[in-house]
Structures are given as structure tokens and as C-alpha cells.
């Protein structure tokens, strides 16, 4: 098999990106499975997807990445916290360290995703400290912006990411 798309998705955001990546891959020698379904199916190129929790991926993704050897690996993910390039780079750095040295790392695509409403409820309580109150309002704006992601532009960028990865190969 040429391509394997494996993803971990808590709210459906990463699954949406995984589906877009899968559809952008050429040919018929490809498969897509959730992390729970994946049973070691082999491929030349792996696209590994994750949802971001506290600036990194979940343990199932760490376990899978750590077990890949001699493969080409591209990462993709969704996170609720903004779309700042510096934040995305920090996530990429925290996740790609789990890729073994004998693998070829092909890059990372990240985009914002919507979060569960209970997260917003945590930010709705006003704070007395003016600095914390500014932070709280920023978090509310970020949450509300995330309600519209992944959007069509995010999906377009995911397809472009696939094109960039395939050019490297």
C-alpha cells in the first residue's frame, strides 16, 4: 500500500481533516482508519492525525509514532487554541520528536478546530484581576472563532499540504 491515514479525533475535527487528506491522495492504494481501528496495516507513507491537548498529541499517537520504523511520516492535527504560527510550531516540535530517527519526516499541517461547549463555560466566569480578565476575554474570542473550524479554507490548505508532501517524495 502506498498511503495510510491514521487519526485520533475526540470531537470530529481531526477526522474531518483526515477525510480530506485521504480524498486528496492519488490512486487506489490507500486506506484510512481511526487510531482505535488501526491494527498495524503497512504503507510507504503515513499521514498521522491528532487532536491537540495542552500543546501536544494524545498518548495513542505517541505510541504509534514510536513504533513506526523506516517509513515516511507526515503529521496533521487540529487544536482549539488559535491559529498563531508560533503556537503551531511549538506543537509540531512537541509531536515530531516521537518519530524514530530511521523515518523520514515530511512535515506537519495544523488548523484550528471547534471545542466542546463546556470549554466555553469555563471562560464565562469574570475575573477580578485585570490581566486575567483580558486573558479570559481572549479565550472567549478564540473559542467563538473556533466554532467555524475546520472550514473550507482549512480543508483547502489540507489538500495543499498533501500536494507538498507528495512533491517531497
DRENDOMI-595211 format. One line per field, with one value per residue: residue number from 1; chain; x, y, z of N, C-alpha, C in turn. Coordinates in steps of 0.1 Angstrom, whole numbers. Each point is the difference from the previous one (the first is absolute). Layout:
N
num <- [NUM|...]
chaine <- [A|...]
neast <- [X|...]
nnorth <- [Y|...]
nup <- [Z|...]
caeast <- [X|...]
canorth <- [Y|...]
caup <- [Z|...]
ceast <- [X|...]
cnorth <- [Y|...]
cup <- [Z|...]
***
This chain:
169
num <- [1|2|3|4|5|6|7|8|9|10|11|12|13|14|15|16|17|18|19|20|21|22|23|24|25|26|27|28|29|30|31|32|33|34|35|36|37|38|39|40|41|42|43|44|45|46|47|48|49|50|51|52|53|54|55|56|57|58|59|60|61|62|63|64|65|66|67|68|69|70|71|72|73|74|75|76|77|78|79|80|81|82|83|84|85|86|87|88|89|90|91|92|93|94|95|96|97|98|99|100|101|102|103|104|105|106|107|108|109|110|111|112|113|114|115|116|117|118|119|120|121|122|123|124|125|126|127|128|129|130|131|132|133|134|135|136|137|138|139|140|141|142|143|144|145|146|147|148|149|150|151|152|153|154|155|156|157|158|159|160|161|162|163|164|165|166|167|168|169]
chaine <- [A|A|A|A|A|A|A|A|A|A|A|A|A|A|A|A|A|A|A|A|A|A|A|A|A|A|A|A|A|A|A|A|A|A|A|A|A|A|A|A|A|A|A|A|A|A|A|A|A|A|A|A|A|A|A|A|A|A|A|A|A|A|A|A|A|A|A|A|A|A|A|A|A|A|A|A|A|A|A|A|A|A|A|A|A|A|A|A|A|A|A|A|A|A|A|A|A|A|A|A|A|A|A|A|A|A|A|A|A|A|A|A|A|A|A|A|A|A|A|A|A|A|A|A|A|A|A|A|A|A|A|A|A|A|A|A|A|A|A|A|A|A|A|A|A|A|A|A|A|A|A|A|A|A|A|A|A|A|A|A|A|A|A|A|A|A|A|A|A]
neast <- [8|-5|-13|2|-13|7|-11|2|-13|0|0|8|7|7|-11|-5|11|-1|-13|2|9|-8|-9|9|1|10|-7|2|13|-11|2|-11|5|-10|6|-13|-2|11|4|8|-10|7|9|2|-12|3|-13|5|-13|-1|-6|0|7|-1|-1|-6|4|-10|0|-12|1|4|-9|-10|2|1|-10|-1|4|9|-9|-7|1|-13|0|-12|-5|-8|-1|-5|12|-8|5|7|9|3|-13|-3|11|-5|-12|4|7|-11|-5|7|2|-13|3|2|12|-5|-9|-7|2|-13|-2|-6|-13|-2|-12|-7|-5|-12|-3|-1|-13|3|8|-10|-7|12|-2|-12|8|-5|11|3|10|4|12|-5|-7|11|7|-9|-1|13|-1|-9|8|11|-7|-5|13|3|-12|7|8|5|4|-6|4|-3|-11|-1|3|-10|-8|3|-2|-11|-3|3|-7|-10|2|0|-10]
nnorth <- [-12|11|2|4|4|4|0|10|-1|10|11|-6|10|-8|-6|13|4|-11|2|12|-4|-10|9|7|-12|-1|-6|-13|1|1|3|1|2|-1|7|0|2|8|-10|10|4|-6|9|6|7|5|3|6|-2|12|0|13|-5|12|3|-11|-12|-8|-8|-2|12|3|-9|4|13|-3|-6|11|-8|9|9|4|11|3|11|-1|12|-1|13|1|0|8|10|2|5|8|0|1|8|5|-1|5|8|1|-1|8|4|-4|7|-13|-1|-13|9|3|11|1|3|12|-3|12|-1|11|-5|-3|6|-10|2|-11|1|4|-9|-6|6|-4|-5|12|7|1|-8|13|-4|-6|12|7|-8|1|13|-1|-8|9|11|-6|-3|13|4|-9|5|8|-8|-9|10|6|11|-5|-4|12|5|-9|3|13|-3|-7|10|8|-8|-1|13|-1|-8]
nup <- [0|-7|4|12|2|11|7|10|2|8|-8|-9|6|7|2|1|6|8|0|2|9|5|-1|6|6|-9|-10|-1|0|7|13|7|12|9|9|4|-13|1|-9|-2|-7|-9|-1|-12|-1|12|0|11|4|7|11|2|10|5|-13|0|-4|-2|10|-6|-3|12|5|-9|2|13|-5|-7|-9|-5|5|-9|8|-2|7|6|3|10|3|12|3|-7|-7|11|-9|10|3|-12|-1|11|-5|-12|7|7|-12|-9|12|-2|-11|-2|3|-1|4|-11|7|-4|13|4|0|5|6|1|12|-1|12|9|1|6|-11|-8|6|-1|-12|3|10|2|-2|12|-1|-3|3|11|3|-4|7|10|-2|0|11|5|-5|5|11|0|-3|9|4|-8|8|-8|-8|-10|6|11|-6|-6|12|5|-10|3|13|-4|-8|11|7|-10|-1|13|-4]
caeast <- [-8|8|-3|-8|-4|-5|-2|-6|-9|-9|-12|-3|7|12|-6|-4|12|5|-8|5|13|-2|-6|10|11|-3|0|-9|9|-1|-10|-2|-5|2|10|-5|-2|12|6|13|0|13|-1|13|-1|-11|-5|-4|-7|-2|-6|10|-4|11|11|6|-10|-3|9|-1|8|14|3|1|12|12|1|3|14|3|-11|-2|-10|-5|-9|-10|-8|-9|1|-10|7|6|6|12|10|9|-7|0|13|3|-7|7|12|-3|-5|9|12|-3|3|13|11|1|-11|2|-10|-4|-6|-12|-11|-9|-10|-9|-13|-10|1|-13|-6|4|13|-4|-6|11|5|-11|0|9|12|3|14|-2|8|-7|-12|3|3|-13|-7|7|-3|-14|0|6|-10|-11|6|2|-13|-1|11|7|-9|4|14|8|0|9|14|4|3|13|10|2|8|14|6|3|12|12|2]
canorth <- [12|12|10|-3|11|-5|13|0|11|1|7|-1|9|-7|-10|7|3|-13|-4|9|-4|-12|2|7|-9|-6|-14|-9|-7|9|-3|10|-6|7|-6|-12|-10|-3|-12|-2|0|6|10|7|13|1|13|-3|12|0|12|6|1|6|2|-12|-10|-10|-11|-10|5|-2|-14|-4|6|-6|-14|1|-1|-1|5|15|4|14|2|10|1|12|5|10|13|10|-4|7|-9|-4|-10|-12|-5|-7|-13|-9|-4|-9|-12|-7|-7|-14|-7|-6|6|-7|4|13|9|8|13|0|9|3|10|1|-8|4|-7|-2|12|0|8|14|3|3|14|10|6|12|-1|14|4|5|-8|-13|3|1|-14|-7|5|-5|-14|-1|3|-11|-10|3|-1|-14|-6|0|-7|3|6|-3|4|-10|-12|3|0|-14|-5|5|-7|-13|3|3|-13|-9|5|-4|-14]
caup <- [0|-1|10|12|8|13|8|13|0|11|-3|-14|-8|-6|-9|-12|-7|-5|-12|-11|-4|-6|-13|-9|-4|-13|-2|8|10|12|9|11|12|13|9|7|-10|-7|5|-6|-15|-5|-12|-2|6|10|5|13|5|14|6|9|13|8|-8|-6|-5|10|2|-11|-11|4|-2|-14|-7|5|-5|-14|-4|-14|-7|-3|9|0|12|-1|12|3|13|3|4|-10|-13|0|-6|10|7|-9|0|13|0|-9|7|11|-6|-9|8|2|-13|1|-9|-13|-8|-7|4|-12|3|9|-3|12|-2|12|0|10|13|7|7|14|1|0|13|9|-3|2|13|0|10|6|-5|-13|-10|-2|-7|-14|-5|-1|-12|-11|-1|-5|-14|-7|0|-9|-13|-3|-4|-14|-5|-13|-10|-14|-2|7|-9|-12|4|2|-13|-4|8|-6|-12|4|5|-11|-7|8|-2]
ceast <- [9|-2|-9|-3|-6|-2|-7|-9|-9|-14|-5|8|12|-5|-4|13|6|-8|5|14|-1|-6|10|12|-4|-1|-10|7|1|-11|-1|-6|2|11|-5|-2|13|7|13|1|12|-3|14|0|-12|-3|-6|-7|-3|-8|10|-6|12|13|7|-11|-3|9|-1|8|15|4|2|13|13|2|2|15|2|-11|1|-12|-4|-10|-10|-9|-9|1|-10|6|6|7|14|11|10|-5|0|14|4|-7|8|13|-2|-5|10|12|-3|2|14|10|1|-12|4|-12|-4|-7|-13|-9|-9|-10|-9|-12|-9|2|-14|-4|4|13|-4|-6|11|5|-11|0|10|10|3|13|-2|8|-7|-13|3|3|-14|-7|7|-4|-15|0|6|-10|-11|5|1|-12|-1|11|-1|-10|5|15|9|1|8|15|5|3|13|12|3|9|14|7|4|11|13|4|4]
cnorth <- [12|9|-6|12|-6|13|-4|12|-1|6|-1|9|-7|-10|7|3|-13|-4|9|-4|-13|2|7|-9|-7|-15|-8|-7|9|-5|10|-8|9|-8|-13|-11|-6|-12|-3|-2|8|10|6|14|0|15|-3|13|-1|13|4|2|6|1|-12|-10|-10|-12|-10|4|-1|-15|-4|6|-8|-14|0|0|-1|5|15|4|14|1|10|0|12|4|11|14|7|-6|7|-9|-4|-11|-13|-6|-7|-13|-10|-5|-10|-13|-8|-7|-15|-9|-6|6|-7|3|13|9|9|13|-2|10|1|10|0|-8|5|-9|-2|12|1|8|15|3|3|14|10|7|12|-2|14|5|5|-8|-14|2|2|-14|-7|5|-5|-15|-1|3|-12|-12|2|-1|-14|-7|-2|-9|-15|4|-4|4|-10|-12|2|-1|-14|-7|5|-7|-13|1|3|-13|-9|5|-3|-15|-3]
cup <- [0|12|11|7|13|9|13|0|12|-3|-14|-9|-8|-10|-13|-8|-6|-13|-12|-5|-8|-15|-10|-4|-13|1|10|11|13|9|11|12|12|8|6|-10|-5|7|-7|-15|-5|-12|-1|7|10|2|13|6|14|4|11|14|8|-8|-6|-4|12|0|-11|-12|3|-1|-14|-6|5|-6|-15|-3|-15|-9|-3|8|-1|11|-4|13|1|14|2|2|-11|-12|-1|-5|11|9|-8|-1|13|1|-9|6|11|-5|-8|7|2|-12|1|-10|-13|-9|-7|4|-12|3|8|-5|12|-4|13|-2|11|12|6|7|15|2|1|14|10|-1|3|13|1|11|5|-5|-14|-11|-3|-8|-15|-6|-2|-13|-13|-3|-6|-15|-8|-1|-11|-14|-4|-4|-15|-7|4|-10|-14|-3|7|-8|-12|4|3|-14|-6|7|-7|-13|3|5|-11|-9|6|-3|-14]
***
